Every structure is written in structure tokens, then in C-alpha cells.
Amino acid sequence: MTIQYLPREDLAEPGPGERRQLINIAYRLLGSLTEAEDVVQEAYARWYALPRRRRDAIESRGAWLNKVTGRLCLDLLGSARARRERYVGEWLPEPLPDGVPGSADDPAERVTLDESVDMAFLIVLEAMTPAERVAFILHDVFGYPFAEVAEIVGRTPAACRQLASSARGRLRAARPPETPAAGQASVVRDFKRAWEAKDIGALIGLLDPGATATADGGGVVGAALEPIEGGERIARHFADLAARAPGGVEVLERMVNGRPGLVFRQDGDVVTVLAFEVAGPRIRRIWAVRNPEKLRAWAL
């Protein structure tokens, strides 16, 4: 998998893209836009809490903020495992629509959507150690040298190089062959039509026999508490959901974290976002985010 480095120039000095860059980093590290915004807010609070002479002595405010944001994310990731264990059901990253803003409506602060934020990528990141995740994201995605990464992670540059290498190996092992975007969109569209028609046979044909579907309701709304394994079981589950769906539910084709997905809307509110991993002509994984706390960015 080839990842294009995201530009670092926004962090060279204070500017309109500075906050956007920090949120881009924090979201990839945490998998949550809400937590990313909180971390960036805390980084700025720490900056303004510095005595004026300390701030004047810092060569680059952006670089300082980047380092603090990375360290805050590393600390948060360290406690994430315990928080996940208390979470009701499966935990999934917060899905993002195209053009989602950071903390403001300014287009300059929007999260950049590329292959490093698609749901499959974020799921693999969740299996990494905090240090692996930080080293990989900062070096491979944002292009920071290992000497700078080492200052954030608190390890040697050589150790950070090894962490990033290990993370790369995990990603290569987990990623299916790339399916062109048009092909992904066609498969997702066919899934939408089959769901609306309650056509179990069509759903089975679209799903890989070894497919997995995972839902995140957070204990707030109804959702399967464990992943559903097997294409036929998933097809029957979704057909049952379609049969029991209340009237007025709209199913919309939307980009989810930069990939073709589906959004379910009821009475004007988004109630479910589906992200897909498509391998060739079939769906290999479905992620259904239903926790309302994770759908705020989808308010229309």
C-alpha cells in the first residue's frame, strides 16, 4: 500500500491550516473526531498557558503543537484499551463524511480524506500498540523524520523505525487487493438495491462467504454485540433488518471515510452509517456505526 505524505508546511508557522493539520493527525491516531478535537483544544490551551517569554523562544509554534498533540494522543491511546473493555458491544472508529469540518466551518480546517482514513485502515491501526500507531502515522503518513517521532514516543529513532516497519507489516497482511473506486461503488449500490428489495439471494451473492459484519451501537441503540461471521448469515441478518425497518427510512449512497458507503436516514436524522471493504466483486467486511455519539458529523 502506498500512502502519499500529507503536507507539513501548514505546521511551519501559525496559519489557517495549522488547526486542520493537528486534527488530521489526531483523528488518524485516535479514530475519533470528537477526541481529536478535544486533544487539539488541549494542545492550544497548553500553548497559551506558557509564559510569553517561553512562547517567544519557541522557533515554530506549529512544530511545538504537533509534538504536544502527538504526546497527548499517545497518552490517550495508552488508556484506550481499558476504555474499550468497558464499551458496550464492539467499538468502531467514528465515520467521516466527505468535507467534514474540524472545529469550524472553515474549509481550510476540514479533515483530509485519503487512504489513511478509510475504515479498514483505521481498524488495523486499532490492533497496533500506541507506540506503533504513533510512529507509523507520523512517519509514513505525515512524513516526519524518525528523530522527531522519537521525541514524541520517547524512544530512539532506531526503535521508532522498527515500530513503523512492524506497523507496515500488519497493514500489508490485512489489506485485500485494491478494487477500483468505480467497482466498489457498483458493489455498494447493488447491496443497497438488494437490501431495499429484501432479496436474500442477491445479498448472499454480493457477500464473500467468509465476510464479517460488525456493528457499533455503544449500548445506546440496538446493534449486534458481536461480529456476524459468514456471508449467508450476514445476508439473512440484513434482510431481517430490512423487513423490520420502520417506514420512511432512506438509504443514501455516500462516501464514508473516502470510500463508497451507505447512510440510513430516518425522519431527517442519520441513524446508521455503513462502511465496506470490497475485494473484487464481493464485500468482505461491513462496519455499521449506529452510536449517535459517533454520527454528529453526519447531521444534515
C-alpha positions in Angstrom: 0.0 0.0 0.0 1.4 3.4 -1.0 0.5 6.4 1.1 1.1 9.9 -0.1 2.6 12.1 2.6 0.3 14.9 3.8 1.8 18.3 3.6 3.8 19.6 6.6 4.1 23.2 5.5 0.9 24.1 7.4 2.8 23.5 10.7 5.8 25.6 9.7 4.3 28.7 11.3 0.9 29.9 12.6 -1.6 29.9 9.8 -5.2 29.0 8.8 -4.2 25.3 8.1 -2.5 24.8 11.4 -5.5 23.5 13.3 -6.6 21.4 10.3 -3.2 19.6 10.3 -3.4 18.9 14.0 -6.9 17.5 13.7 -5.8 15.4 10.7 -3.0 13.9 12.9 -5.2 13.4 16.0 -8.1 11.7 14.1 -5.8 9.2 12.5 -4.2 8.4 15.8 -7.4 8.2 17.8 -10.1 7.1 15.3 -12.5 9.7 16.8 -13.1 13.2 15.5 -14.6 14.2 18.9 -11.5 13.1 20.8 -9.2 14.6 18.1 -10.9 18.0 18.6 -10.6 17.7 22.4 -6.9 16.9 22.1 -6.2 19.8 19.7 -8.1 22.1 22.0 -5.9 20.9 24.9 -2.7 21.5 22.9 -3.7 25.1 22.2 -4.7 25.6 25.9 -1.2 24.5 26.9 0.4 26.8 24.3 -1.4 29.8 25.6 -0.7 28.8 29.2 3.0 29.2 28.5 4.7 32.4 29.7 5.1 34.9 26.9 8.9 34.6 27.0 8.7 30.8 26.6 6.5 31.2 23.6 8.7 33.8 22.1 11.7 31.4 22.5 10.0 28.6 20.5 11.1 28.6 16.9 7.9 27.1 15.5 4.6 27.2 17.2 3.2 24.6 14.7 6.0 22.1 15.5 5.5 22.6 19.2 1.8 22.0 18.9 2.4 18.9 16.8 4.7 17.4 19.4 2.2 18.1 22.2 -0.7 16.8 20.2 1.3 13.6 19.5 2.1 13.1 23.1 -1.5 13.7 24.2 -2.7 11.2 21.7 -0.1 8.7 22.9 -1.3 9.1 26.5 -4.9 8.7 25.4 -4.2 5.6 23.4 -2.5 4.1 26.4 -5.8 4.2 28.3 -7.9 3.3 25.3 -7.7 -0.4 25.8 -9.3 -0.1 29.3 -12.0 2.2 27.9 -12.7 -0.2 25.1 -13.2 -3.1 27.6 -15.9 -1.1 29.3 -17.6 -0.2 26.0 -20.9 -2.0 25.3 -20.5 -4.2 22.3 -18.0 -3.7 19.5 -16.1 -0.3 19.3 -15.6 1.1 15.8 -13.9 4.3 14.7 -16.0 7.4 14.1 -17.0 7.5 10.4 -16.5 10.7 8.5 -18.4 12.1 5.5 -16.7 14.0 2.7 -15.9 17.6 3.7 -16.4 17.1 7.4 -15.1 20.1 9.2 -12.8 20.2 12.2 -13.9 22.5 14.9 -15.1 25.2 12.5 -16.9 25.5 9.2 -13.8 27.0 7.5 -12.9 24.7 4.6 -9.2 25.2 5.5 -9.8 23.2 8.6 -11.5 20.1 7.1 -10.1 16.7 7.7 -8.2 15.4 4.6 -9.8 12.1 3.4 -7.3 9.7 1.8 -6.5 6.0 2.1 -5.1 6.6 5.6 -8.6 7.2 7.0 -10.6 4.5 5.3 -12.3 2.3 7.8 -10.3 -0.8 7.1 -7.1 1.1 7.6 -8.3 2.5 11.0 -9.4 -0.9 12.1 -5.9 -2.3 11.6 -4.5 0.7 13.4 -6.7 -0.3 16.4 -4.8 -3.6 16.7 -1.4 -1.8 17.0 0.3 -0.7 20.1 0.1 3.0 20.8 3.8 3.5 20.0 3.4 1.6 16.7 0.5 3.6 15.7 2.1 7.0 16.5 5.4 6.1 14.8 3.7 4.8 11.7 1.2 7.7 11.3 3.7 10.4 11.9 6.4 8.9 9.7 4.6 7.1 6.9 1.5 9.3 6.6 2.8 12.7 7.6 6.4 12.3 6.6 8.1 13.2 9.9 11.7 12.0 10.3 12.2 9.4 13.0 14.3 11.8 15.0 11.2 13.9 15.6 9.0 10.9 16.1 11.4 9.7 18.8 10.9 12.9 20.8 7.2 12.2 20.9 7.2 8.5 21.5 10.1 8.6 24.0 12.2 6.0 22.2 15.3 6.0 20.0 15.0 6.8 16.3 16.1 3.2 15.5 13.3 1.9 17.8 10.7 4.1 16.1 11.9 2.9 12.7 11.3 -0.7 13.8 7.8 0.3 15.2 6.8 1.8 11.8 8.2 -1.3 10.0 6.1 -3.6 12.2 3.0 -1.4 11.6 3.6 -1.6 7.8 3.7 -5.4 8.0 0.4 -5.5 9.9 -1.2 -3.4 7.2 0.1 -5.4 4.3 -1.2 -8.6 5.8 -4.6 -7.2 6.4 -5.3 -5.3 3.2 -7.0 -7.0 0.3 -6.0 -6.3 -3.4 -7.2 -2.8 -4.3 -10.6 -2.6 -6.0 -11.1 0.5 -8.2 -13.4 3.1 -6.7 -15.9 2.6 -9.5 -16.1 -1.1 -8.8 -16.5 -0.5 -5.1 -19.3 2.0 -5.7 -21.1 -0.5 -8.1 -21.0 -3.3 -5.5 -22.2 -1.0 -2.7 -25.0 0.2 -5.0 -26.1 -3.4 -5.7 -26.1 -4.0 -1.9 -28.4 -1.1 -1.4 -30.8 -2.3 -4.0 -30.8 -5.9 -2.7 -31.4 -4.5 0.9 -34.3 -2.4 -0.3 -35.8 -5.4 -2.2 -35.2 -7.7 0.8 -33.6 -10.0 -1.7 -31.6 -12.6 0.4 -30.3 -14.3 -2.7 -28.9 -11.1 -4.1 -27.3 -10.2 -0.8 -25.6 -13.6 -0.5 -24.2 -13.2 -4.0 -22.7 -9.9 -3.1 -21.0 -11.1 0.1 -17.8 -13.1 0.3 -18.6 -16.5 2.0 -16.1 -15.5 4.8 -17.4 -12.0 5.2 -17.7 -10.3 8.6 -20.2 -7.6 9.7 -19.5 -5.6 12.8 -21.9 -3.1 14.4 -21.3 -0.3 17.0 -24.3 0.8 19.0 -22.4 1.8 22.1 -25.2 0.5 24.3 -27.2 3.5 23.2 -29.2 1.9 20.3 -29.8 -1.6 19.3 -26.9 -3.4 17.5 -25.3 -6.8 17.3 -23.0 -7.1 20.3 -20.6 -9.4 18.4 -19.4 -9.6 14.8 -21.5 -11.7 12.5 -19.5 -14.2 10.5 -20.3 -15.7 7.1 -21.9 -14.2 4.0 -25.2 -16.1 4.3 -25.6 -15.2 8.0 -24.9 -11.6 7.2 -27.4 -11.6 4.3 -30.1 -13.0 6.4 -29.4 -10.5 9.2 -29.6 -7.6 6.8 -32.7 -8.9 5.1 -34.4 -9.3 8.6 -33.4 -5.7 9.4 -34.9 -4.6 6.1 -38.2 -6.4 6.9 -38.4 -4.8 10.3 -37.3 -1.3 9.3 -39.8 1.4 10.1 -41.4 3.3 7.3 -39.7 6.4 5.9 -36.2 5.0 6.1 -34.0 6.4 3.3 -30.8 4.7 2.1 -28.4 7.1 0.5 -25.1 6.4 -1.3 -22.4 8.5 0.3 -18.6 8.5 0.7 -17.6 7.2 4.1 -14.0 7.9 5.1 -13.2 8.4 1.4 -14.8 5.1 0.3 -18.3 4.3 -1.1 -20.7 3.6 1.7 -24.3 3.8 2.7 -26.2 6.2 5.1 -29.5 5.3 6.6 -31.7 8.3 7.4 -35.0 8.3 9.3 -37.1 11.4 9.8 -34.2 13.5 8.6 -31.7 12.1 11.0 -28.8 9.8 10.2 -29.2 6.7 12.3 -26.7 4.3 10.7 -23.6 4.6 8.6 -22.2 1.6 6.7 -18.6 1.3 5.6 -17.5 -1.5 3.3 -14.3 -3.4 2.4 -14.8 -4.6 -1.2 -12.4 -7.2 -2.6 -13.1 -7.7 -6.3 -16.8 -8.2 -6.9 -17.7 -9.1 -3.3 -18.0 -7.4 0.0 -15.5 -8.8 2.6 -16.3 -6.6 5.6 -19.2 -4.3 6.7 -18.9 -1.9 9.5 -22.2 -0.4 10.8 -21.9 2.6 13.1 -25.1 3.3 15.0 -23.9 5.0 18.1 -25.5 8.5 17.9 -22.4 10.0 19.6 -20.3 8.9 16.6 -22.8 10.3 14.0 -22.7 14.0 14.8 -20.6 14.9 11.8 -23.4 13.5 9.6 -26.1 15.9 10.8 -27.7 17.3 7.7 
